[in-house]
Amino acid sequence: MHPEFYVLAGLILLALINIFWAGAAKTRQYGTKWNMGARDGEMPPLAPFPARLSRAQSNLFETLPLFVTAMLGALVAGHQGWKTEWGGYIYLAARILYLPLYAAGVPVVRTLVFMVSLAGLLLTSWALVSG
């Protein structure tokens, strides 16, 4: 199997970790009744930690569809190679680092790590269009 598929599997796992960690933090603040309810009512603002986890999740979901599209497009076109492998590894590694940095409230380094993830996305996109 191509290593790019392992990257995609890793990203699915990372997305689930983002979802469940943010959800657990929100549940700790709002309670199980809120979690299992319809969530129709107005809630107080999230505390800093669950808010950061929620924003980290949103941030991942802003670029993840772009990355997956570029990766799958490159694979379907037969353009797999060093660009898709390294692009995938870079994107996945940076996104793994990004989550705890955001959760801890680390400012500048978090943004630099995000930029590294974009480099992985762009490298993968380059493979899509150029082979």
N, CA, C and O atoms as CSV, one atom per row, in Angstrom:
chain,resi,resn,atom,element,x,y,z
A,1,MET,N,N,0.853,-1.180,0.000
A,1,MET,CA,C,0.000,0.000,0.000
A,1,MET,C,C,0.895,1.239,0.000
A,1,MET,O,O,1.965,1.251,0.609
A,2,HIS,N,N,0.439,2.263,-0.686
A,2,HIS,CA,C,1.188,3.519,-0.752
A,2,HIS,C,C,1.239,4.181,0.633
A,2,HIS,O,O,0.253,4.135,1.370
A,3,PRO,N,N,2.367,4.792,0.994
A,3,PRO,CA,C,2.462,5.473,2.290
A,3,PRO,C,C,1.463,6.613,2.431
A,3,PRO,O,O,1.097,6.983,3.547
A,4,GLU,N,N,1.020,7.171,1.314
A,4,GLU,CA,C,0.034,8.262,1.366
A,4,GLU,C,C,-1.266,7.815,2.038
A,4,GLU,O,O,-1.936,8.612,2.695
A,5,PHE,N,N,-1.618,6.542,1.872
A,5,PHE,CA,C,-2.839,6.049,2.513
A,5,PHE,C,C,-2.671,5.951,4.032
A,5,PHE,O,O,-3.638,6.124,4.772
A,6,TYR,N,N,-1.464,5.678,4.494
A,6,TYR,CA,C,-1.201,5.693,5.934
A,6,TYR,C,C,-1.313,7.113,6.483
A,6,TYR,O,O,-1.785,7.323,7.600
A,7,VAL,N,N,-0.874,8.079,5.684
A,7,VAL,CA,C,-1.026,9.482,6.087
A,7,VAL,C,C,-2.507,9.819,6.224
A,7,VAL,O,O,-2.920,10.434,7.207
A,8,LEU,N,N,-3.307,9.414,5.234
A,8,LEU,CA,C,-4.746,9.688,5.303
A,8,LEU,C,C,-5.384,9.012,6.517
A,8,LEU,O,O,-6.237,9.602,7.179
A,9,ALA,N,N,-4.976,7.785,6.807
A,9,ALA,CA,C,-5.498,7.093,7.993
A,9,ALA,C,C,-5.084,7.828,9.268
A,9,ALA,O,O,-5.880,7.954,10.198
A,10,GLY,N,N,-3.855,8.307,9.312
A,10,GLY,CA,C,-3.397,9.090,10.461
A,10,GLY,C,C,-4.196,10.364,10.628
A,10,GLY,O,O,-4.485,10.771,11.754
A,11,LEU,N,N,-4.558,11.000,9.523
A,11,LEU,CA,C,-5.354,12.221,9.600
A,11,LEU,C,C,-6.780,11.948,10.080
A,11,LEU,O,O,-7.367,12.771,10.783
A,12,ILE,N,N,-7.335,10.800,9.705
A,12,ILE,CA,C,-8.654,10.424,10.228
A,12,ILE,C,C,-8.578,10.259,11.738
A,12,ILE,O,O,-9.440,10.752,12.465
A,13,LEU,N,N,-7.551,9.569,12.207
A,13,LEU,CA,C,-7.363,9.391,13.647
A,13,LEU,C,C,-7.184,10.744,14.339
A,13,LEU,O,O,-7.789,10.992,15.382
A,14,LEU,N,N,-6.368,11.608,13.768
A,14,LEU,CA,C,-6.157,12.936,14.342
A,14,LEU,C,C,-7.457,13.739,14.392
A,14,LEU,O,O,-7.725,14.418,15.383
A,15,ALA,N,N,-8.259,13.667,13.340
A,15,ALA,CA,C,-9.539,14.378,13.326
A,15,ALA,C,C,-10.453,13.864,14.439
A,15,ALA,O,O,-11.128,14.650,15.103
A,16,LEU,N,N,-10.475,12.549,14.642
A,16,LEU,CA,C,-11.296,11.987,15.719
A,16,LEU,C,C,-10.795,12.428,17.088
A,16,LEU,O,O,-11.592,12.716,17.981
A,17,ILE,N,N,-9.482,12.480,17.254
A,17,ILE,CA,C,-8.923,12.973,18.517
A,17,ILE,C,C,-9.346,14.420,18.742
A,17,ILE,O,O,-9.734,14.784,19.852
A,18,ASN,N,N,-9.275,15.246,17.703
A,18,ASN,CA,C,-9.721,16.635,17.816
A,18,ASN,C,C,-11.181,16.712,18.239
A,18,ASN,O,O,-11.527,17.460,19.153
A,19,ILE,N,N,-12.029,15.948,17.583
A,19,ILE,CA,C,-13.474,15.973,17.868
A,19,ILE,C,C,-13.746,15.550,19.308
A,19,ILE,O,O,-14.469,16.233,20.033
A,20,PHE,N,N,-13.168,14.425,19.722
A,20,PHE,CA,C,-13.480,13.894,21.050
A,20,PHE,C,C,-12.835,14.706,22.172
A,20,PHE,O,O,-13.426,14.851,23.242
A,21,TRP,N,N,-11.638,15.235,21.947
A,21,TRP,CA,C,-10.998,16.046,22.987
A,21,TRP,C,C,-11.777,17.346,23.189
A,21,TRP,O,O,-12.043,17.747,24.322
A,22,ALA,N,N,-12.139,17.995,22.091
A,22,ALA,CA,C,-12.930,19.227,22.207
A,22,ALA,C,C,-14.298,18.929,22.821
A,22,ALA,O,O,-14.774,19.681,23.672
A,23,GLY,N,N,-14.924,17.843,22.394
A,23,GLY,CA,C,-16.233,17.478,22.942
A,23,GLY,C,C,-16.177,17.163,24.421
A,23,GLY,O,O,-17.066,17.552,25.179
A,24,ALA,N,N,-15.131,16.456,24.839
A,24,ALA,CA,C,-14.986,16.128,26.265
A,24,ALA,C,C,-14.767,17.391,27.092
A,24,ALA,O,O,-15.301,17.511,28.194
A,25,ALA,N,N,-13.990,18.324,26.570
A,25,ALA,CA,C,-13.742,19.573,27.302
A,25,ALA,C,C,-15.024,20.397,27.416
A,25,ALA,O,O,-15.290,20.992,28.461
A,26,LYS,N,N,-15.810,20.431,26.355
A,26,LYS,CA,C,-17.095,21.149,26.406
A,26,LYS,C,C,-18.041,20.477,27.391
A,26,LYS,O,O,-18.735,21.153,28.150
A,27,THR,N,N,-18.067,19.144,27.380
A,27,THR,CA,C,-18.937,18.405,28.294
A,27,THR,C,C,-18.534,18.640,29.743
A,27,THR,O,O,-19.393,18.749,30.618
A,28,ARG,N,N,-17.218,18.720,30.003
A,28,ARG,CA,C,-16.761,19.012,31.357
A,28,ARG,C,C,-17.307,20.363,31.830
A,28,ARG,O,O,-17.648,20.530,33.001
A,29,GLN,N,N,-17.383,21.315,30.911
A,29,GLN,CA,C,-17.880,22.638,31.297
A,29,GLN,C,C,-19.410,22.678,31.373
A,29,GLN,O,O,-19.975,23.191,32.339
A,30,TYR,N,N,-20.070,22.136,30.355
A,30,TYR,CA,C,-21.526,22.282,30.259
A,30,TYR,C,C,-22.310,21.124,30.870
A,30,TYR,O,O,-23.490,21.277,31.184
A,31,GLY,N,N,-21.673,19.974,31.040
A,31,GLY,CA,C,-22.337,18.837,31.654
A,31,GLY,C,C,-22.850,17.812,30.657
A,31,GLY,O,O,-23.011,18.088,29.468
A,32,THR,N,N,-23.102,16.621,31.184
A,32,THR,CA,C,-23.566,15.508,30.355
A,32,THR,C,C,-24.958,15.767,29.796
A,32,THR,O,O,-25.264,15.357,28.676
A,33,LYS,N,N,-25.798,16.439,30.563
A,33,LYS,CA,C,-27.151,16.730,30.086
A,33,LYS,C,C,-27.080,17.574,28.811
A,33,LYS,O,O,-27.828,17.332,27.863
A,34,TRP,N,N,-26.187,18.556,28.786
A,34,TRP,CA,C,-25.997,19.369,27.587
A,34,TRP,C,C,-25.514,18.487,26.429
A,34,TRP,O,O,-26.020,18.590,25.312
A,35,ASN,N,N,-24.530,17.620,26.706
A,35,ASN,CA,C,-23.950,16.784,25.665
A,35,ASN,C,C,-24.993,15.874,25.034
A,35,ASN,O,O,-24.987,15.669,23.820
A,36,MET,N,N,-25.881,15.333,25.841
A,36,MET,CA,C,-26.852,14.367,25.340
A,36,MET,C,C,-28.166,15.026,24.933
A,36,MET,O,O,-29.084,14.347,24.474
A,37,GLY,N,N,-28.258,16.334,25.097
A,37,GLY,CA,C,-29.485,17.044,24.753
A,37,GLY,C,C,-29.443,17.614,23.344
A,37,GLY,O,O,-28.534,17.337,22.561
A,38,ALA,N,N,-30.451,18.413,23.050
A,38,ALA,CA,C,-30.579,19.003,21.717
A,38,ALA,C,C,-29.677,20.219,21.520
A,38,ALA,O,O,-29.464,20.651,20.387
A,39,ARG,N,N,-29.146,20.776,22.611
A,39,ARG,CA,C,-28.240,21.929,22.564
A,39,ARG,C,C,-28.898,23.150,21.915
A,39,ARG,O,O,-28.247,23.905,21.194
A,40,ASP,N,N,-30.180,23.332,22.176
A,40,ASP,CA,C,-30.919,24.443,21.578
A,40,ASP,C,C,-30.729,25.759,22.317
A,40,ASP,O,O,-30.780,26.824,21.702
A,41,GLY,N,N,-30.512,25.703,23.621
A,41,GLY,CA,C,-30.457,26.919,24.420
A,41,GLY,C,C,-29.130,27.649,24.299
A,41,GLY,O,O,-28.132,27.094,23.838
A,42,GLU,N,N,-29.144,28.890,24.718
A,42,GLU,CA,C,-27.922,29.695,24.763
A,42,GLU,C,C,-27.057,29.198,25.911
A,42,GLU,O,O,-27.549,28.938,27.009
A,43,MET,N,N,-25.779,29.073,25.645
A,43,MET,CA,C,-24.844,28.624,26.665
A,43,MET,C,C,-23.848,29.743,26.945
A,43,MET,O,O,-23.588,30.586,26.087
A,44,PRO,N,N,-23.295,29.740,28.156
A,44,PRO,CA,C,-22.257,30.733,28.433
A,44,PRO,C,C,-21.039,30.465,27.553
A,44,PRO,O,O,-20.863,29.350,27.062
A,45,PRO,N,N,-20.207,31.471,27.354
A,45,PRO,CA,C,-19.010,31.256,26.526
A,45,PRO,C,C,-18.146,30.138,27.106
A,45,PRO,O,O,-18.116,29.901,28.314
A,46,LEU,N,N,-17.455,29.471,26.205
A,46,LEU,CA,C,-16.546,28.415,26.648
A,46,LEU,C,C,-15.388,29.007,27.432
A,46,LEU,O,O,-14.937,30.118,27.154
A,47,ALA,N,N,-14.920,28.260,28.404
A,47,ALA,CA,C,-13.702,28.623,29.121
A,47,ALA,C,C,-12.530,28.561,28.132
A,47,ALA,O,O,-12.663,27.965,27.064
A,48,PRO,N,N,-11.403,29.157,28.468
A,48,PRO,CA,C,-10.289,29.211,27.507
A,48,PRO,C,C,-9.844,27.857,26.947
A,48,PRO,O,O,-9.650,27.733,25.737
A,49,PHE,N,N,-9.679,26.847,27.795
A,49,PHE,CA,C,-9.170,25.565,27.301
A,49,PHE,C,C,-10.121,24.900,26.303
A,49,PHE,O,O,-9.687,24.571,25.199
A,50,PRO,N,N,-11.399,24.687,26.639
A,50,PRO,CA,C,-12.288,24.081,25.633
A,50,PRO,C,C,-12.468,24.968,24.404
A,50,PRO,O,O,-12.682,24.460,23.303
A,51,ALA,N,N,-12.385,26.273,24.577
A,51,ALA,CA,C,-12.494,27.172,23.423
A,51,ALA,C,C,-11.306,26.987,22.481
A,51,ALA,O,O,-11.471,26.984,21.261
A,52,ARG,N,N,-10.116,26.834,23.043
A,52,ARG,CA,C,-8.935,26.606,22.199
A,52,ARG,C,C,-9.044,25.275,21.467
A,52,ARG,O,O,-8.703,25.188,20.287
A,53,LEU,N,N,-9.515,24.238,22.154
A,53,LEU,CA,C,-9.679,22.940,21.494
A,53,LEU,C,C,-10.705,23.021,20.371
A,53,LEU,O,O,-10.524,22.417,19.313
A,54,SER,N,N,-11.766,23.756,20.598
A,54,SER,CA,C,-12.783,23.929,19.566
A,54,SER,C,C,-12.223,24.680,18.358
A,54,SER,O,O,-12.506,24.324,17.214
A,55,ARG,N,N,-11.431,25.714,18.616
A,55,ARG,CA,C,-10.822,26.468,17.511
A,55,ARG,C,C,-9.783,25.622,16.778
A,55,ARG,O,O,-9.664,25.721,15.556
A,56,ALA,N,N,-9.036,24.800,17.495
A,56,ALA,CA,C,-8.058,23.912,16.851
A,56,ALA,C,C,-8.773,22.927,15.928
A,56,ALA,O,O,-8.303,22.646,14.825
A,57,GLN,N,N,-9.901,22.412,16.381
A,57,GLN,CA,C,-10.688,21.494,15.555
A,57,GLN,C,C,-11.184,22.215,14.302
A,57,GLN,O,O,-11.080,21.683,13.197
A,58,SER,N,N,-11.712,23.398,14.468
A,58,SER,CA,C,-12.188,24.169,13.312
A,58,SER,C,C,-11.049,24.448,12.340
A,58,SER,O,O,-11.228,24.372,11.125
A,59,ASN,N,N,-9.884,24.771,12.881
A,59,ASN,CA,C,-8.739,25.060,12.037
A,59,ASN,C,C,-8.345,23.834,11.221
A,59,ASN,O,O,-8.075,23.952,10.026
A,60,LEU,N,N,-8.309,22.663,11.848
A,60,LEU,CA,C,-7.996,21.452,11.107
A,60,LEU,C,C,-9.005,21.235,9.989
A,60,LEU,O,O,-8.633,20.910,8.861
A,61,PHE,N,N,-10.285,21.416,10.304
A,61,PHE,CA,C,-11.331,21.135,9.324
A,61,PHE,C,C,-11.396,22.175,8.209
A,61,PHE,O,O,-12.091,21.967,7.214
A,62,GLU,N,N,-10.682,23.292,8.359
A,62,GLU,CA,C,-10.589,24.269,7.261
A,62,GLU,C,C,-9.621,23.796,6.182
A,62,GLU,O,O,-9.865,24.020,4.996
A,63,THR,N,N,-8.527,23.148,6.572
A,63,THR,CA,C,-7.530,22.734,5.580
A,63,THR,C,C,-7.592,21.250,5.239
A,63,THR,O,O,-7.100,20.844,4.186
A,64,LEU,N,N,-8.179,20.442,6.094
A,64,LEU,CA,C,-8.210,19.001,5.857
A,64,LEU,C,C,-8.889,18.628,4.536
A,64,LEU,O,O,-8.346,17.798,3.808
A,65,PRO,N,N,-10.044,19.197,4.191
A,65,PRO,CA,C,-10.647,18.843,2.893
A,65,PRO,C,C,-9.757,19.224,1.709
A,65,PRO,O,O,-9.725,18.514,0.704
A,66,LEU,N,N,-9.048,20.320,1.823
A,66,LEU,CA,C,-8.136,20.726,0.756
A,66,LEU,C,C,-7.010,19.717,0.606
A,66,LEU,O,O,-6.667,19.314,-0.505
A,67,PHE,N,N,-6.435,19.311,1.739
A,67,PHE,CA,C,-5.345,18.345,1.703
A,67,PHE,C,C,-5.822,17.007,1.143
A,67,PHE,O,O,-5.179,16.439,0.260
A,68,VAL,N,N,-6.933,16.506,1.645
A,68,VAL,CA,C,-7.438,15.206,1.195
A,68,VAL,C,C,-7.747,15.249,-0.303
A,68,VAL,O,O,-7.454,14.293,-1.020
A,69,THR,N,N,-8.324,16.330,-0.771
A,69,THR,CA,C,-8.618,16.470,-2.198
A,69,THR,C,C,-7.340,16.439,-3.026
A,69,THR,O,O,-7.267,15.750,-4.043
A,70,ALA,N,N,-6.335,17.189,-2.584
A,70,ALA,CA,C,-5.067,17.210,-3.311
A,70,ALA,C,C,-4.418,15.830,-3.302
A,70,ALA,O,O,-3.924,15.369,-4.331
A,71,MET,N,N,-4.417,15.177,-2.162
A,71,MET,CA,C,-3.770,13.869,-2.044
A,71,MET,C,C,-4.492,12.825,-2.891
A,71,MET,O,O,-3.856,12.112,-3.667
A,72,LEU,N,N,-5.798,12.729,-2.751
A,72,LEU,CA,C,-6.536,11.729,-3.517
A,72,LEU,C,C,-6.475,12.028,-5.011
A,72,LEU,O,O,-6.372,11.113,-5.828
A,73,GLY,N,N,-6.539,13.307,-5.365
A,73,GLY,CA,C,-6.423,13.668,-6.781
A,73,GLY,C,C,-5.083,13.258,-7.355
A,73,GLY,O,O,-5.010,12.733,-8.466
A,74,ALA,N,N,-4.023,13.497,-6.598
A,74,ALA,CA,C,-2.686,13.106,-7.060
A,74,ALA,C,C,-2.580,11.590,-7.199
A,74,ALA,O,O,-1.987,11.090,-8.155
A,75,LEU,N,N,-3.155,10.862,-6.246
A,75,LEU,CA,C,-3.100,9.398,-6.313
A,75,LEU,C,C,-3.899,8.865,-7.492
A,75,LEU,O,O,-3.442,7.965,-8.196
A,76,VAL,N,N,-5.086,9.414,-7.712
A,76,VAL,CA,C,-5.921,8.974,-8.839
A,76,VAL,C,C,-5.227,9.277,-10.170
A,76,VAL,O,O,-5.315,8.493,-11.114
A,77,ALA,N,N,-4.542,10.412,-10.236
A,77,ALA,CA,C,-3.842,10.796,-11.463
A,77,ALA,C,C,-2.538,10.025,-11.649
A,77,ALA,O,O,-1.882,10.157,-12.682
A,78,GLY,N,N,-2.160,9.222,-10.658
A,78,GLY,CA,C,-0.911,8.472,-10.752
A,78,GLY,C,C,0.312,9.336,-10.497
A,78,GLY,O,O,1.405,9.023,-10.968
A,79,HIS,N,N,0.132,10.423,-9.754
A,79,HIS,CA,C,1.215,11.360,-9.488
A,79,HIS,C,C,1.872,11.139,-8.128
A,79,HIS,O,O,2.525,12.040,-7.602
A,80,GLN,N,N,1.704,9.954,-7.560
A,80,GLN,CA,C,2.331,9.724,-6.266
A,80,GLN,C,C,3.839,9.642,-6.427
A,80,GLN,O,O,4.354,9.212,-7.459
A,81,GLY,N,N,4.517,10.058,-5.398
A,81,GLY,CA,C,5.977,10.067,-5.405
A,81,GLY,C,C,6.476,10.879,-4.226
A,81,GLY,O,O,5.774,11.020,-3.224
A,82,TRP,N,N,7.663,11.405,-4.336
A,82,TRP,CA,C,8.263,12.117,-3.207
A,82,TRP,C,C,7.427,13.324,-2.779
A,82,TRP,O,O,7.398,13.646,-1.591
A,83,LYS,N,N,6.750,13.999,-3.704
A,83,LYS,CA,C,5.962,15.182,-3.338
A,83,LYS,C,C,4.742,14.803,-2.495
A,83,LYS,O,O,4.423,15.481,-1.518
A,84,THR,N,N,4.065,13.719,-2.874
A,84,THR,CA,C,2.900,13.315,-2.078
A,84,THR,C,C,3.335,12.689,-0.751
A,84,THR,O,O,2.698,12.900,0.281
A,85,GLU,N,N,4.422,11.920,-0.788
A,85,GLU,CA,C,4.902,11.320,0.467
A,85,GLU,C,C,5.343,12.398,1.452
A,85,GLU,O,O,4.859,12.445,2.583
A,86,TRP,N,N,6.254,13.258,1.025
A,86,TRP,CA,C,6.761,14.294,1.923
A,86,TRP,C,C,5.698,15.320,2.251
A,86,TRP,O,O,5.629,15.794,3.385
A,87,GLY,N,N,4.868,15.672,1.284
A,87,GLY,CA,C,3.772,16.590,1.568
A,87,GLY,C,C,2.847,16.024,2.630
A,87,GLY,O,O,2.415,16.737,3.536
A,88,GLY,N,N,2.543,14.731,2.512
A,88,GLY,CA,C,1.686,14.078,3.500
A,88,GLY,C,C,2.324,13.998,4.867
A,88,GLY,O,O,1.687,14.296,5.877
A,89,TYR,N,N,3.588,13.594,4.902
A,89,TYR,CA,C,4.282,13.499,6.194
A,89,TYR,C,C,4.385,14.865,6.867
A,89,TYR,O,O,4.165,14.991,8.071
A,90,ILE,N,N,4.715,15.869,6.092
A,90,ILE,CA,C,4.858,17.224,6.648
A,90,ILE,C,C,3.520,17.718,7.182
A,90,ILE,O,O,3.439,18.226,8.301
A,91,TYR,N,N,2.468,17.565,6.376
A,91,TYR,CA,C,1.144,18.034,6.804
A,91,TYR,C,C,0.699,17.305,8.072
A,91,TYR,O,O,0.265,17.936,9.036
A,92,LEU,N,N,0.807,15.973,8.070
A,92,LEU,CA,C,0.367,15.193,9.228
A,92,LEU,C,C,1.177,15.536,10.472
A,92,LEU,O,O,0.603,15.762,11.537
A,93,ALA,N,N,2.494,15.578,10.354
A,93,ALA,CA,C,3.337,15.870,11.523
A,93,ALA,C,C,3.035,17.251,12.087
A,93,ALA,O,O,2.937,17.425,13.302
A,94,ALA,N,N,2.888,18.227,11.206
A,94,ALA,CA,C,2.603,19.583,11.674
A,94,ALA,C,C,1.234,19.654,12.343
A,94,ALA,O,O,1.073,20.331,13.358
A,95,ARG,N,N,0.259,18.964,11.782
A,95,ARG,CA,C,-1.081,19.000,12.385
A,95,ARG,C,C,-1.085,18.272,13.736
A,95,ARG,O,O,-1.820,18.665,14.642
A,96,ILE,N,N,-0.284,17.231,13.879
A,96,ILE,CA,C,-0.174,16.550,15.178
A,96,ILE,C,C,0.437,17.491,16.206
A,96,ILE,O,O,-0.031,17.548,17.343
A,97,LEU,N,N,1.464,18.223,15.831
A,97,LEU,CA,C,2.094,19.188,16.745
A,97,LEU,C,C,1.171,20.362,17.065
A,97,LEU,O,O,1.174,20.887,18.179
A,98,TYR,N,N,0.394,20.756,16.082
A,98,TYR,CA,C,-0.469,21.936,16.212
A,98,TYR,C,C,-1.491,21.788,17.340
A,98,TYR,O,O,-1.726,22.736,18.089
A,99,LEU,N,N,-2.090,20.625,17.462
A,99,LEU,CA,C,-3.163,20.436,18.442
A,99,LEU,C,C,-2.707,20.700,19.876
A,99,LEU,O,O,-3.336,21.515,20.550
A,100,PRO,N,N,-1.657,20.063,20.380
A,100,PRO,CA,C,-1.261,20.372,21.764
A,100,PRO,C,C,-0.728,21.797,21.928
A,100,PRO,O,O,-0.880,22.395,22.993
A,101,LEU,N,N,-0.106,22.342,20.880
A,101,LEU,CA,C,0.351,23.734,20.973
A,101,LEU,C,C,-0.830,24.675,21.137
A,101,LEU,O,O,-0.796,25.593,21.957
A,102,TYR,N,N,-1.880,24.441,20.347
A,102,TYR,CA,C,-3.074,25.292,20.451
A,102,TYR,C,C,-3.748,25.072,21.801
A,102,TYR,O,O,-4.159,26.032,22.453
A,103,ALA,N,N,-3.863,23.818,22.223
A,103,ALA,CA,C,-4.508,23.502,23.504
A,103,ALA,C,C,-3.791,24.188,24.662
A,103,ALA,O,O,-4.430,24.634,25.615
A,104,ALA,N,N,-2.459,24.272,24.580
A,104,ALA,CA,C,-1.673,24.900,25.642
A,104,ALA,C,C,-1.641,26.418,25.529
A,104,ALA,O,O,-1.134,27.093,26.424
A,105,GLY,N,N,-2.172,26.958,24.451
A,105,GLY,CA,C,-2.207,28.404,24.285
A,105,GLY,C,C,-0.871,29.002,23.866
A,105,GLY,O,O,-0.597,30.168,24.149
A,106,VAL,N,N,-0.038,28.213,23.195
A,106,VAL,CA,C,1.273,28.694,22.742
A,106,VAL,C,C,1.058,29.554,21.496
A,106,VAL,O,O,0.546,29.054,20.494
A,107,PRO,N,N,1.438,30.840,21.533
A,107,PRO,CA,C,1.108,31.707,20.399
A,107,PRO,C,C,1.994,31.535,19.159
A,107,PRO,O,O,1.577,30.811,18.255
A,108,VAL,N,N,3.117,32.108,19.051
A,108,VAL,CA,C,3.881,32.238,17.811
A,108,VAL,C,C,4.276,30.887,17.218
A,108,VAL,O,O,4.151,30.680,16.011
A,109,VAL,N,N,4.741,29.986,18.041
A,109,VAL,CA,C,5.177,28.671,17.553
A,109,VAL,C,C,4.011,27.952,16.884
A,109,VAL,O,O,4.188,27.299,15.856
A,110,ARG,N,N,2.828,28.070,17.463
A,110,ARG,CA,C,1.641,27.436,16.893
A,110,ARG,C,C,1.416,27.925,15.463
A,110,ARG,O,O,1.117,27.127,14.575
A,111,THR,N,N,1.556,29.214,15.243
A,111,THR,CA,C,1.356,29.779,13.908
A,111,THR,C,C,2.432,29.287,12.943
A,111,THR,O,O,2.138,28.997,11.783
A,112,LEU,N,N,3.663,29.191,13.409
A,112,LEU,CA,C,4.742,28.672,12.558
A,112,LEU,C,C,4.478,27.220,12.170
A,112,LEU,O,O,4.712,26.827,11.028
A,113,VAL,N,N,3.996,26.432,13.114
A,113,VAL,CA,C,3.671,25.032,12.824
A,113,VAL,C,C,2.528,24.963,11.814
A,113,VAL,O,O,2.535,24.103,10.933
A,114,PHE,N,N,1.558,25.849,11.932
A,114,PHE,CA,C,0.476,25.910,10.950
A,114,PHE,C,C,1.034,26.193,9.558
A,114,PHE,O,O,0.606,25.582,8.579
A,115,MET,N,N,1.992,27.124,9.470
A,115,MET,CA,C,2.600,27.454,8.179
A,115,MET,C,C,3.342,26.242,7.599
A,115,MET,O,O,3.339,26.034,6.386
A,116,VAL,N,N,3.970,25.454,8.459
A,116,VAL,CA,C,4.626,24.226,7.994
A,116,VAL,C,C,3.584,23.271,7.416
A,116,VAL,O,O,3.826,22.637,6.389
A,117,SER,N,N,2.428,23.166,8.070
A,117,SER,CA,C,1.382,22.281,7.542
A,117,SER,C,C,0.920,22.761,6.169
A,117,SER,O,O,0.621,21.952,5.291
A,118,LEU,N,N,0.862,24.070,5.991
A,118,LEU,CA,C,0.489,24.605,4.679
A,118,LEU,C,C,1.535,24.258,3.626
A,118,LEU,O,O,1.194,24.023,2.467
A,119,ALA,N,N,2.805,24.223,4.022
A,119,ALA,CA,C,3.858,23.815,3.089
A,119,ALA,C,C,3.616,22.372,2.625
A,119,ALA,O,O,3.795,22.059,1.448
A,120,GLY,N,N,3.213,21.503,3.543
A,120,GLY,CA,C,2.883,20.126,3.172
A,120,GLY,C,C,1.688,20.064,2.237
A,120,GLY,O,O,1.680,19.283,1.285
A,121,LEU,N,N,0.687,20.877,2.502
A,121,LEU,CA,C,-0.490,20.955,1.637
A,121,LEU,C,C,-0.102,21.436,0.240
A,121,LEU,O,O,-0.553,20.882,-0.763
A,122,LEU,N,N,0.734,22.465,0.183
A,122,LEU,CA,C,1.153,23.003,-1.115
A,122,LEU,C,C,2.028,22.013,-1.883
A,122,LEU,O,O,1.914,21.908,-3.104
A,123,LEU,N,N,2.885,21.299,-1.190
A,123,LEU,CA,C,3.720,20.290,-1.845
A,123,LEU,C,C,2.845,19.193,-2.452
A,123,LEU,O,O,3.094,18.737,-3.568
A,124,THR,N,N,1.836,18.781,-1.723
A,124,THR,CA,C,0.910,17.769,-2.224
A,124,THR,C,C,0.113,18.312,-3.405
A,124,THR,O,O,-0.126,17.594,-4.376
A,125,SER,N,N,-0.295,19.565,-3.328
A,125,SER,CA,C,-1.013,20.194,-4.443
A,125,SER,C,C,-0.126,20.299,-5.681
A,125,SER,O,O,-0.601,20.142,-6.806
A,126,TRP,N,N,1.137,20.559,-5.474
A,126,TRP,CA,C,2.096,20.602,-6.588
A,126,TRP,C,C,2.144,19.246,-7.279
A,126,TRP,O,O,2.188,19.172,-8.507
A,127,ALA,N,N,2.136,18.176,-6.493
A,127,ALA,CA,C,2.131,16.831,-7.085
A,127,ALA,C,C,0.865,16.609,-7.903
A,127,ALA,O,O,0.908,15.971,-8.955
A,128,LEU,N,N,-0.249,17.124,-7.430
A,128,LEU,CA,C,-1.507,16.962,-8.145
A,128,LEU,C,C,-1.427,17.556,-9.555
A,128,LEU,O,O,-1.873,16.935,-10.520
A,129,VAL,N,N,-0.867,18.741,-9.665
A,129,VAL,CA,C,-0.878,19.422,-10.960
A,129,VAL,C,C,0.336,19.122,-11.832
A,129,VAL,O,O,0.290,19.314,-13.047
A,130,SER,N,N,1.417,18.655,-11.221
A,130,SER,CA,C,2.629,18.485,-12.033
A,130,SER,C,C,3.160,17.059,-12.094
A,130,SER,O,O,4.014,16.749,-12.924
A,131,GLY,N,N,2.671,16.212,-11.240
A,131,GLY,CA,C,3.155,14.835,-11.256
A,131,GLY,C,C,4.418,14.600,-10.513
A,131,GLY,O,O,4.908,13.472,-10.468
